[in-house]
């Protein structure tokens, strides 16, 4: 859920929360994926294909043992709660952060890669639609984003927060980009789309591209949500 996970942070956003909480919620919403990138470079959750030009949602593979499997989630939930409780001095914020982390796992059940209890030899958890029916997965994600954005903007109006049209378009635009990007690479790689010849870049280009995309979206959304002019 490239776009869908980001939208869960919008639900938690409140103008009355201390500065920095929305960035905390955004990182919590994508914690498992950020851990996946780190573990890829540690050689623990190696992601294929390594070439970004060959990658599609449908053909990407990784044994996401520690980042996405069920049992390790208990540790990440506690860690996120502890950070929120200690840094913001609020058990409520810590609990919301943990709920968002749990939400990532739940949303992956409906739209994402197949995960397991702990390891590929254990029971599978989730529909695994990125593999079995990627366009259904994207449709689920798109509907989820629309519902969350509607809820976010309607709640802000009730709380007396009035955003400019430009600001609203900037926020909505990120989710349109996310869904559009996924549709573009659902089953067809950039190499196929643009007839890019095979060449060796001498380094893994897939995960760095994902890292740039994720962090770019995190800071973009943080800026435009916090800036309601």
Phi, psi and omega in degrees: 000074182304310181272322185300320180297320179301323185293335179296331178293331179296323181299323184278343187293127176227137181297335184277350181286154181300158178300136179099349183292324182293322176297320176300315179295321179298314180295320177299322182294334181244015186305313183300320180290322178294322176295321177303315180298315179298314182291334173301313183287341175275000178078017184262320179235064185296131185255133176237153356287154183283335182272119182299332181288342179261352188280139169226164175300326186284337185247359179287137181224145174193140174275093187277059189301306186266336182274325189235341181294159191297309186299316178296342180300330180299319180292316182294325177298315180294318181297315180293320177298314182299319179296313180297320181293317184280316186285315182264357180055043182214116176294328180298313180296319177299319179293321178295318177301316178296322179296323179293320176299316177297323179299325177302312181296318181295317180294325177296334178301319184270325184218095181173193177275157178292133176244176186225171176296306172193094180100153185293343178274353179268178183298141178280144179234124177112164181280337179061039187291338176299335179264314187274327181202076190297327182288328173295321178299316180293322178297317177300316181295319180296315179297318179299315179299317181298315181297315182293318179297318177301314180297316182300309182291322180293322178292322178297320178299318179296329181271004177082017178266122182242114180265150174288160178299321180298318180295317179297317180297322180297318180291311180298324182300326179297321181285326174297318177300314182300313179293317180297319179298317180294321177298322182297320184250022182302305182228355183237126182280164176299327179297321178286319181300315190247012179052047181283127181292156177287131175206156185260115179276352177070013174204158177295123183252353183283304183295318176303323178295319177296319180299314179299317180297312183295310182292326176299316179292323179299310184284329175297308183293321178301318181295312187282333176285319180288334180261100185258025179287000000 
